[in-house]
Amino acid sequence: MKVPENEFWTIKEYLHYFKKNLLNNIKYIIMAITRKDAKMIAEELFRMMRGDVISAAKEITKLETEEYYTPKDVARILGWNQYTVYKKKDILGCYVRINNRLLFPKSKLHAAIQSGRL
């Protein structure tokens, strides 16, 4: 499909032209790379994906093994009313929502107390 000059294209026509040229370019690239290049690309993609999978697994493990305080526990620790904990949760800044429950990771709460933010 040749690009018409001084004509207005519909979006559908433009996308068709773009898709066709993109597929042709990919064919030329695929034919130009050697088996060794393809193996190198595959190995690099595997390393990149593996790193992402490992970091995601660490994050999930951390969330699963972290211990949490409920707002009631935080109120008891800080000597506040439970309503005050809900009201000042943004000031505390160390809360998470898990299954729509407001929870405070123990490690972050203790760090906030020791740093003097509370």
DSSP file (Angstrom, degrees, kcal/mol; ACC not computed):
  #  RESIDUE AA STRUCTURE BP1 BP2  ACC     N-H-->O    O-->H-N    N-H-->O    O-->H-N    TCO  KAPPA ALPHA  PHI   PSI    X-CA   Y-CA   Z-CA
    1    1 A M              0   0    0      0, 0.0     2,-0.3     0, 0.0    19,-0.0   0.000 360.0 360.0 360.0 122.3    0.0    0.0    0.0
    2    2 A K        -     0   0    0      1,-0.1    15,-0.0     0, 0.0     0, 0.0  -0.634 360.0-108.5 -89.3 144.6    1.5    3.2   -1.1
    3    3 A V        -     0   0    0     -2,-0.3     2,-0.2     1,-0.1    -1,-0.1  -0.594  35.9-134.0 -72.6 118.0    1.2    6.4    1.0
    4    4 A P    >   -     0   0    0      0, 0.0     3,-0.5     0, 0.0     2,-0.3  -0.506  16.2-130.3 -74.5 141.6   -1.2    8.7   -0.9
    5    5 A E  T 3  S+     0   0    0      1,-0.2     3,-0.1    -2,-0.2     0, 0.0  -0.716  81.2   2.3 -93.0 143.2   -0.1   12.3   -1.2
    6    6 A N  T 3  S+     0   0    0     -2,-0.3     2,-0.4     1,-0.2    -1,-0.2   0.768 102.2 118.4  55.5  31.5   -2.4   15.2   -0.3
    7    7 A E    <   -     0   0    0     -3,-0.5     2,-0.5     0, 0.0    -1,-0.2  -0.939  64.7-122.8-123.0 149.5   -5.2   12.8    0.8
    8    8 A F        -     0   0    0     -2,-0.4     2,-0.3    -3,-0.1    -3,-0.0  -0.778  26.8-150.7 -90.8 132.4   -6.8   12.4    4.2
    9    9 A W        -     0   0    0     -2,-0.5     2,-0.2    -5,-0.1     3,-0.0  -0.730  11.0-126.2 -99.3 148.8   -6.6    9.0    5.6
   10   10 A T     >  -     0   0    0     -2,-0.3     4,-2.3     1,-0.1     5,-0.2  -0.528  31.1-110.2 -81.3 162.8   -9.1    7.4    8.0
   11   11 A I  H  > S+     0   0    0      1,-0.2     4,-2.6     2,-0.2     5,-0.2   0.892 119.4  55.2 -61.1 -39.1   -7.7    6.0   11.2
   12   12 A K  H  > S+     0   0    0      1,-0.2     4,-2.1     2,-0.2    -1,-0.2   0.911 108.4  47.3 -62.0 -43.1   -8.4    2.5   10.0
   13   13 A E  H  > S+     0   0    0      2,-0.2     4,-2.4     1,-0.2    -1,-0.2   0.915 112.4  49.6 -65.3 -42.5   -6.4    3.0    6.8
   14   14 A Y  H  X S+     0   0    0     -4,-2.3     4,-2.7     1,-0.2    -2,-0.2   0.924 111.5  48.3 -62.8 -44.7   -3.5    4.5    8.7
   15   15 A L  H  X S+     0   0    0     -4,-2.6     4,-2.8     1,-0.2    -1,-0.2   0.883 110.5  51.9 -64.0 -38.1   -3.4    1.7   11.2
   16   16 A H  H  X S+     0   0    0     -4,-2.1     4,-2.4    -5,-0.2    -1,-0.2   0.934 112.1  45.6 -62.6 -46.0   -3.6   -0.9    8.3
   17   17 A Y  H  X S+     0   0    0     -4,-2.4     4,-2.3     2,-0.2     5,-0.2   0.923 114.6  48.1 -62.1 -45.7   -0.6    0.8    6.6
   18   18 A F  H  X S+     0   0    0     -4,-2.7     4,-2.4     1,-0.2    -2,-0.2   0.922 112.8  48.1 -61.9 -45.5    1.3    1.0    9.9
   19   19 A K  H  X S+     0   0    0     -4,-2.8     4,-2.5     2,-0.2    -1,-0.2   0.906 111.4  50.2 -63.3 -43.2    0.6   -2.6   10.8
   20   20 A K  H  X S+     0   0    0     -4,-2.4     4,-2.0     1,-0.2    -1,-0.2   0.928 113.6  44.6 -63.6 -45.5    1.7   -3.9    7.3
   21   21 A N  H  X S+     0   0    0     -4,-2.3     4,-2.4     2,-0.2    -1,-0.2   0.875 111.9  53.0 -67.4 -36.9    4.9   -1.9    7.3
   22   22 A L  H  X S+     0   0    0     -4,-2.4     4,-2.3    -5,-0.2    -2,-0.2   0.929 109.3  48.6 -63.5 -44.9    5.7   -3.0   10.9
   23   23 A L  H  X S+     0   0    0     -4,-2.5     4,-2.0     1,-0.2    -2,-0.2   0.893 111.0  50.8 -63.3 -39.5    5.2   -6.7   10.0
   24   24 A N  H  X S+     0   0    0     -4,-2.0     4,-2.0     2,-0.2    -1,-0.2   0.917 110.3  49.5 -63.5 -42.8    7.5   -6.3    7.0
   25   25 A N  H  X S+     0   0    0     -4,-2.4     4,-2.2     1,-0.2    -2,-0.2   0.895 109.6  51.4 -63.8 -39.8   10.2   -4.7    9.1
   26   26 A I  H  X S+     0   0    0     -4,-2.3     4,-2.7     1,-0.2    -1,-0.2   0.893 107.2  53.9 -64.4 -39.2   10.0   -7.5   11.6
   27   27 A K  H  X S+     0   0    0     -4,-2.0     4,-2.2     1,-0.2    -1,-0.2   0.922 109.6  47.5 -60.7 -43.9   10.3  -10.1    8.9
   28   28 A Y  H  X S+     0   0    0     -4,-2.0     4,-1.4     2,-0.2    -1,-0.2   0.898 112.4  49.3 -65.4 -39.9   13.5   -8.4    7.7
   29   29 A I  H  X S+     0   0    0     -4,-2.2     4,-1.4     2,-0.2    -2,-0.2   0.927 111.3  49.2 -64.4 -44.5   14.9   -8.2   11.2
   30   30 A I  H  < S+     0   0    0     -4,-2.7     3,-0.3     1,-0.2    -2,-0.2   0.894 111.8  48.5 -63.1 -40.2   14.2  -11.8   11.9
   31   31 A M  H  < S+     0   0    0     -4,-2.2    -1,-0.2     1,-0.2    -2,-0.2   0.791 109.9  54.0 -70.5 -25.5   15.8  -12.9    8.6
   32   32 A A  H  < S+     0   0    0     -4,-1.4    -1,-0.2    -3,-0.2    -2,-0.2   0.752  91.9  83.4 -82.9 -24.6   18.9  -10.8    9.4
   33   33 A I  S  < S-     0   0    0     -4,-1.4     2,-0.1    -3,-0.3     0, 0.0  -0.531  72.8-134.3 -84.2 148.5   19.7  -12.2   12.8
   34   34 A T     >  -     0   0    0     -2,-0.2     4,-2.3     1,-0.1     5,-0.2  -0.387  27.9-102.6 -90.6 172.8   21.7  -15.4   13.2
   35   35 A R  H  > S+     0   0    0      1,-0.2     4,-2.3     2,-0.2     5,-0.2   0.882 123.7  53.8 -61.9 -38.4   20.9  -18.3   15.5
   36   36 A K  H  > S+     0   0    0      2,-0.2     4,-2.3     1,-0.2    -1,-0.2   0.912 108.5  48.5 -63.6 -42.9   23.6  -17.1   17.9
   37   37 A D  H  > S+     0   0    0      2,-0.2     4,-2.5     1,-0.2    -2,-0.2   0.912 110.7  51.0 -62.5 -42.5   22.0  -13.6   18.0
   38   38 A A  H  X S+     0   0    0     -4,-2.3     4,-2.5     1,-0.2    -2,-0.2   0.899 110.3  49.2 -62.8 -40.4   18.6  -15.1   18.7
   39   39 A K  H  X S+     0   0    0     -4,-2.3     4,-2.4     2,-0.2    -1,-0.2   0.909 110.8  50.2 -64.8 -41.4   20.0  -17.3   21.5
   40   40 A M  H  X S+     0   0    0     -4,-2.3     4,-2.2     2,-0.2    -2,-0.2   0.910 111.7  47.8 -63.2 -42.8   21.7  -14.2   23.0
   41   41 A I  H  X S+     0   0    0     -4,-2.5     4,-2.5     2,-0.2    -2,-0.2   0.915 111.9  50.2 -63.7 -43.5   18.5  -12.2   22.9
   42   42 A A  H  X S+     0   0    0     -4,-2.5     4,-2.2     1,-0.2    -2,-0.2   0.900 110.4  49.5 -62.8 -41.3   16.5  -15.1   24.5
   43   43 A E  H  X S+     0   0    0     -4,-2.4     4,-2.4     2,-0.2    -1,-0.2   0.904 111.3  49.0 -65.1 -40.9   19.1  -15.4   27.3
   44   44 A E  H  X S+     0   0    0     -4,-2.2     4,-2.4     2,-0.2    -2,-0.2   0.915 111.4  49.3 -65.6 -42.4   19.0  -11.7   28.0
   45   45 A L  H  X S+     0   0    0     -4,-2.5     4,-2.8     1,-0.2     5,-0.2   0.900 110.4  51.7 -61.6 -39.8   15.2  -11.7   28.0
   46   46 A F  H  X S+     0   0    0     -4,-2.2     4,-2.8     2,-0.2    -2,-0.2   0.919 109.9  48.7 -62.7 -44.1   15.2  -14.7   30.4
   47   47 A R  H  X S+     0   0    0     -4,-2.4     4,-2.1     2,-0.2    -2,-0.2   0.911 112.9  47.9 -62.5 -41.6   17.6  -12.9   32.8
   48   48 A M  H  X S+     0   0    0     -4,-2.4     4,-1.8     2,-0.2    -2,-0.2   0.938 115.3  43.8 -65.3 -46.2   15.4   -9.8   32.7
   49   49 A M  H  X S+     0   0    0     -4,-2.8     4,-2.6     1,-0.2    -2,-0.2   0.886 111.3  55.0 -66.3 -38.1   12.2  -11.7   33.4
   50   50 A R  H  X S+     0   0    0     -4,-2.8     4,-2.6    -5,-0.2    -1,-0.2   0.908 106.7  50.6 -62.5 -41.8   13.9  -13.8   36.0
   51   51 A G  H  X S+     0   0    0     -4,-2.1     4,-2.4     1,-0.2    -1,-0.2   0.901 111.4  48.3 -61.9 -41.3   15.0  -10.7   37.9
   52   52 A D  H  X S+     0   0    0     -4,-1.8     4,-2.3     2,-0.2    -2,-0.2   0.904 112.3  48.6 -65.5 -41.2   11.4   -9.4   37.8
   53   53 A V  H  X S+     0   0    0     -4,-2.6     4,-2.4     2,-0.2    -2,-0.2   0.909 111.9  49.0 -66.0 -41.8   10.0  -12.7   39.0
   54   54 A I  H  X S+     0   0    0     -4,-2.6     4,-2.3     2,-0.2    -2,-0.2   0.926 112.4  47.4 -64.6 -44.4   12.5  -12.9   41.8
   55   55 A S  H  X S+     0   0    0     -4,-2.4     4,-2.1     1,-0.2    -1,-0.2   0.887 112.5  49.9 -66.3 -36.8   11.8   -9.4   43.0
   56   56 A A  H  X S+     0   0    0     -4,-2.3     4,-2.4     2,-0.2    -1,-0.2   0.905 110.5  50.3 -65.6 -40.7    8.0  -10.0   42.8
   57   57 A A  H  X S+     0   0    0     -4,-2.4     4,-2.6     1,-0.2    -2,-0.2   0.897 110.2  50.1 -64.4 -40.1    8.4  -13.2   44.8
   58   58 A K  H  X S+     0   0    0     -4,-2.3     4,-2.5     2,-0.2    -1,-0.2   0.911 110.7  49.6 -63.5 -41.7   10.5  -11.4   47.5
   59   59 A E  H  X S+     0   0    0     -4,-2.1     4,-2.3     2,-0.2    -2,-0.2   0.919 112.7  46.5 -62.9 -44.5    7.8   -8.6   47.7
   60   60 A I  H  X S+     0   0    0     -4,-2.4     4,-2.4     2,-0.2    -2,-0.2   0.915 112.6  50.2 -65.3 -42.5    5.0  -11.2   48.1
   61   61 A T  H  X S+     0   0    0     -4,-2.6     4,-2.3     1,-0.2    -2,-0.2   0.905 110.0  50.7 -61.5 -41.9    7.0  -13.1   50.7
   62   62 A K  H  X S+     0   0    0     -4,-2.5     4,-1.7     1,-0.2    -1,-0.2   0.922 111.4  47.5 -62.6 -44.1    7.7   -9.9   52.6
   63   63 A L  H  < S+     0   0    0     -4,-2.3    -1,-0.2     1,-0.2    -2,-0.2   0.880 114.2  47.8 -64.2 -37.4    4.0   -9.0   52.6
   64   64 A E  H  < S+     0   0    0     -4,-2.4    -1,-0.2     1,-0.2    -2,-0.2   0.838 118.3  38.7 -73.3 -33.0    3.0  -12.6   53.7
   65   65 A T  H  < S+     0   0    0     -4,-2.3    -2,-0.2    -5,-0.2    -1,-0.2   0.608  90.4 106.5 -95.9 -12.2    5.6  -12.8   56.5
   66   66 A E     <  -     0   0    0     -4,-1.7     2,-0.4    -5,-0.2    -4,-0.0  -0.395  66.6-133.3 -66.1 141.5    5.3   -9.2   57.8
   67   67 A E        -     0   0    0     -2,-0.1    39,-2.6     0, 0.0    40,-0.4  -0.783  24.2-157.8 -97.1 144.4    3.5   -8.8   61.1
   68   68 A Y  E     -A  105   0A   0     -2,-0.4     2,-0.4    37,-0.2    35,-0.0  -0.881  12.9-139.4-125.8 151.2    0.8   -6.1   61.4
   69   69 A Y  E     -A  104   0A   0     35,-3.2    35,-2.5    -2,-0.3    40,-0.0  -0.849  21.0-133.6-101.3 144.6   -0.9   -4.0   64.0
   70   70 A T     >  -     0   0    0     -2,-0.4     4,-2.3    33,-0.2     3,-0.3  -0.509  32.7-103.0 -84.0 164.3   -4.6   -3.3   63.8
   71   71 A P  H  > S+     0   0    0      0, 0.0     4,-2.3     0, 0.0     5,-0.2   0.844 125.0  57.1 -57.2 -32.1   -5.7    0.3   64.5
   72   72 A K  H  > S+     0   0    0      2,-0.2     4,-1.8     1,-0.2     5,-0.1   0.917 107.3  47.1 -64.8 -42.7   -6.8   -0.9   67.9
   73   73 A D  H  > S+     0   0    0     -3,-0.3     4,-2.4     2,-0.2    -1,-0.2   0.906 111.9  50.6 -63.8 -42.7   -3.3   -2.1   68.7
   74   74 A V  H  X S+     0   0    0     -4,-2.3     4,-2.7     1,-0.2     6,-0.3   0.897 108.5  52.4 -63.7 -40.3   -1.8    1.2   67.4
   75   75 A A  H  X>S+     0   0    0     -4,-2.3     5,-1.8     1,-0.2     4,-1.3   0.906 110.6  47.9 -61.9 -40.8   -4.2    3.2   69.6
   76   76 A R  H  <5S+     0   0    0     -4,-1.8    -2,-0.2     3,-0.2    -1,-0.2   0.909 113.4  47.5 -66.0 -42.2   -3.1    1.2   72.6
   77   77 A I  H  <5S+     0   0    0     -4,-2.4    -2,-0.2     1,-0.2    -1,-0.2   0.915 119.9  37.2 -65.7 -44.5    0.6    1.6   71.8
   78   78 A L  H  <5S-     0   0    0     -4,-2.7    -1,-0.2    -5,-0.2    -2,-0.2   0.581 107.8-120.3 -87.1  -9.8    0.4    5.4   71.2
   79   79 A G  T  <5 +     0   0    0     -4,-1.3     2,-0.2     1,-0.2    -3,-0.2   0.802  69.7 131.1  74.6  28.3   -2.1    6.0   73.9
   80   80 A W      < -     0   0    0     -5,-1.8    -1,-0.2    -6,-0.3     2,-0.2  -0.576  65.3 -97.5-105.0 170.3   -4.6    7.4   71.4
   81   81 A N     >  -     0   0    0     -2,-0.2     4,-1.4     1,-0.1     3,-0.3  -0.601  34.3-119.8 -79.5 150.2   -8.3    6.8   70.8
   82   82 A Q  H  > S+     0   0    0      1,-0.2     4,-1.7    -2,-0.2     5,-0.2   0.867 115.4  56.5 -61.8 -36.0   -8.9    4.3   68.0
   83   83 A Y  H  > S+     0   0    0      1,-0.2     4,-2.3     2,-0.2    -1,-0.2   0.878 103.0  55.2 -62.0 -38.1  -10.9    7.0   66.1
   84   84 A T  H  > S+     0   0    0     -3,-0.3     4,-2.5     1,-0.2    -1,-0.2   0.864 103.4  55.0 -64.6 -36.6   -7.7    9.2   66.3
   85   85 A V  H  < S+     0   0    0     -4,-1.4    -1,-0.2     2,-0.2    -2,-0.2   0.928 110.4  45.3 -62.1 -45.2   -5.7    6.5   64.6
   86   86 A Y  H >< S+     0   0    0     -4,-1.7     3,-0.9     1,-0.2     4,-0.2   0.908 114.9  48.6 -63.3 -41.4   -8.1    6.3   61.7
   87   87 A K  H 3< S+     0   0    0     -4,-2.3     3,-0.3     1,-0.2    -2,-0.2   0.857 118.9  37.5 -68.2 -36.8   -8.2   10.1   61.5
   88   88 A K  T 3X S+     0   0    0     -4,-2.5     4,-2.1     1,-0.2     3,-0.4   0.092  77.4 116.3-105.4  21.9   -4.4   10.5   61.6
   89   89 A K  H <> S+     0   0    0     -3,-0.9     4,-2.2     1,-0.2     5,-0.3   0.848  77.0  52.9 -60.3 -33.9   -3.4    7.5   59.5
   90   90 A D  H  4 S+     0   0    0     -3,-0.3    -1,-0.2    -4,-0.2    -2,-0.1   0.836 106.9  51.9 -71.5 -31.6   -1.9    9.8   56.8
   91   91 A I  H  4 S+     0   0    0     -3,-0.4    -2,-0.2     1,-0.2    -1,-0.2   0.891 109.0  50.3 -68.5 -39.4    0.2   11.5   59.4
   92   92 A L  H  < S-     0   0    0     -4,-2.1    -2,-0.2    -7,-0.2    -1,-0.2   0.924  87.6-171.3 -63.2 -43.1    1.5    8.1   60.6
   93   93 A G     <  +     0   0    0     -4,-2.2    -3,-0.1    -5,-0.2    -1,-0.1   0.528  55.3  94.2  69.8   6.8    2.3    7.3   56.9
   94   94 A C        +     0   0    0     -5,-0.3     2,-0.3     2,-0.0    15,-0.1  -0.177  55.5 114.2-125.2  42.5    3.1    3.7   57.5
   95   95 A Y        -     0   0    0     -6,-0.2     2,-0.3     9,-0.2     9,-0.2  -0.773  40.2-166.7-111.7 158.6   -0.2    1.9   56.9
   96   96 A V  E     -B  103   0B   0      7,-2.9     7,-2.8    -2,-0.3     2,-0.6  -0.948  18.6-130.6-134.5 157.3   -1.3   -0.5   54.2
   97   97 A R  E     +B  102   0B   0     -2,-0.3     2,-0.5     5,-0.2     5,-0.2  -0.955  25.2 177.5-111.0 122.1   -4.6   -1.8   53.1
   98   98 A I  E >  S-B  101   0B   0      3,-2.1     3,-1.4    -2,-0.6    -2,-0.0  -0.985  76.8 -13.0-125.5 120.9   -5.0   -5.5   52.8
   99   99 A N  T 3  S-     0   0    0     -2,-0.5    -1,-0.2     1,-0.3     3,-0.1   0.895 128.8 -57.9  52.6  42.7   -8.4   -6.9   51.8
  100  100 A N  T 3  S+     0   0    0      1,-0.2     2,-0.4    -3,-0.1    -1,-0.3   0.678 111.3 126.2  63.2  20.9   -9.8   -3.4   52.6
  101  101 A R  E <   -B   98   0B   0     -3,-1.4    -3,-2.1   -31,-0.0     2,-0.6  -0.903  62.7-126.6-107.7 138.5   -8.5   -3.6   56.1
  102  102 A L  E     +B   97   0B   0     -2,-0.4     2,-0.3    -5,-0.2    -5,-0.2  -0.746  40.3 169.6 -84.2 118.7   -6.3   -0.8   57.5
  103  103 A L  E     -B   96   0B   0     -7,-2.8    -7,-2.9    -2,-0.6   -33,-0.2  -0.943  27.5-144.8-132.7 152.9   -3.1   -2.4   58.9
  104  104 A F  E     -A   69   0A   0    -35,-2.5   -35,-3.2    -2,-0.3    -9,-0.2  -0.967  22.8-126.7-120.2 116.3    0.2   -1.0   60.2
  105  105 A P  E  >  -A   68   0A   0      0, 0.0     4,-2.4     0, 0.0   -37,-0.2  -0.407  17.7-136.3 -60.9 132.4    3.4   -3.0   59.6
  106  106 A K  H  > S+     0   0    0    -39,-2.6     4,-2.6     1,-0.2     5,-0.2   0.911 100.6  51.2 -58.8 -45.2    5.2   -3.5   62.9
  107  107 A S  H  > S+     0   0    0    -40,-0.4     4,-1.9     1,-0.2    -1,-0.2   0.912 112.9  44.4 -63.1 -42.8    8.6   -2.7   61.6
  108  108 A K  H  > S+     0   0    0      2,-0.2     4,-2.2     1,-0.2    -1,-0.2   0.881 113.1  50.9 -70.3 -37.4    7.5    0.6   59.9
  109  109 A L  H  X S+     0   0    0     -4,-2.4     4,-2.2     2,-0.2    -2,-0.2   0.933 111.4  47.3 -65.7 -44.9    5.5    1.7   62.9
  110  110 A H  H  X S+     0   0    0     -4,-2.6     4,-2.5    -5,-0.2    -1,-0.2   0.881 111.3  52.1 -63.4 -37.5    8.4    1.1   65.3
  111  111 A A  H  X S+     0   0    0     -4,-1.9     4,-1.9    -5,-0.2    -1,-0.2   0.889 109.3  49.8 -64.6 -38.8   10.8    2.9   62.9
  112  112 A A  H  X>S+     0   0    0     -4,-2.2     5,-1.6     2,-0.2     6,-0.8   0.886 111.9  48.1 -67.1 -38.0    8.4    5.9   62.9
  113  113 A I  H ><5S+     0   0    0     -4,-2.2     3,-0.9     1,-0.2    -2,-0.2   0.929 113.3  47.2 -67.0 -44.5    8.2    6.0   66.7
  114  114 A Q  H 3<5S+     0   0    0     -4,-2.5    -2,-0.2     1,-0.2    -1,-0.2   0.820 108.0  55.5 -68.9 -30.4   12.0    5.7   67.0
  115  115 A S  H 3<5S-     0   0    0     -4,-1.9    -1,-0.2    -5,-0.2    -2,-0.2   0.614 114.2-117.4 -78.9  -9.7   12.6    8.5   64.5
  116  116 A G  T <<5S+     0   0    0     -3,-0.9    -3,-0.2    -4,-0.5    -2,-0.1   0.603  77.5 127.3  87.3  11.7   10.4   10.8   66.5
  117  117 A R      <       0   0    0     -5,-1.6    -4,-0.2     1,-0.2    -5,-0.1   0.746 360.0 360.0 -69.8 -21.6    7.7   11.3   63.8
  118  118 A L              0   0    0     -6,-0.8    -1,-0.2    -5,-0.2    -5,-0.1   0.401 360.0 360.0-112.4 360.0    5.0   10.3   66.4
